[in-house]
Amino acid sequence: MLPSIINPNAEIREGFEYTMVHTNDGRTLSGFLVESDAQTTTLRGLEGGDSVLRRSEIKSLTPIGHSLMPEGLLEGLSEKDLRDFFAYLRSSQPITR
């Protein structure tokens, strides 16, 4: 987990590659490539909804090539903040107050 947080672009696992699609009618869509075959391509947007496009509608399909996780996420955090952050990520139960 730490390498992915420190350098989110070092490795982007399959299924987490963000993709940009330009259609023949001038639309631009982006999302995670869920499924693609000879007939259709399915993108899942950040909000979770799927867009199914016929392959004949697609002008170009391009992987973005970088992670959606922001770089420099740990910059400016104190030692205590870092400990709290990683403790939160390791927790299996939601934190309630």
N, C-alpha and C positions, 0 to 999 in steps of 0.2 A: 504494500500500500504506500509506503513512504516514497519509493522511487516515482510512483505515479503522481504523487502530490508535488514533489520537488521539481520534476521535469515531466509534465503531462504529455508532451509531444514525443517522448522517447519511444514509446510503443503504444499503438492504438489497437486494441484487440478487435478481432473480427466481430461484427455486430454492433460495434461502437464507432464505426466510421461514419462521420457526417457527410452527406452527399448533396450536391447542388444539381437540380434538374432544370434545364431550359426546354420549354415546349415549342412546338412549331407555331403556336398561336401567340407567342410572346410572353407567356407566363414564366415565372421563376419560382420554383418550389425547393424546399430543403427539408432534410430529415434523415433518419437512419434507414438504410436499405434493409427492409424486412424480407422481401422475396422478389426474385426476378426470374422470369423464364422467357421463352420465345414470344409470348403473347402480351404479358403484363409485367409491370414493375410496381411494387408497393413500397411507399415511404411512410415512416412513422414520424410525425412531427413532435416537437418538444412538449406540446400539450397532450400528447398521447394518441391523437386521432390518426387514422391511416388514410393515405391518398393512394388510390389505385389508378395507374395510368396505362393506357394501351401503348405498347412499344412504338406503334406508328405515330403517336403523339409526341414522342420525345426527340428533340433536336440534339441535345447533349446531356450526358450524365457524368458528372465529375466528382470524385471524392475530394473533400476539402483539404485533407492532409494534415490537419492539426486537431488537437483535442478541444472540446468545448470547456474543459476545466481551465479556469484562468491560471496563468503563470504568476509566480510570486505570491502565492496564497499565504505562505508562512512569514513573509517579510513583515517586520514591525511587531511581531508577536513576542511577548516576554517569555521567559522560560516557563513560568507558571501557566501562561496562556497555551503554550505548546503542549504541556502535560495535560491540561484540561481538554484540549482539542483531540488529542489521541486517545484519551480515556473515553471521550464521547464516541469516537469512531469505533472503539472496541466494545462498547456496551451493547448488549443484546436486547435490553429492555428500554422502552422509551423513558426519557427523563421527565418526571412530573414534579411540579412544585406544589 
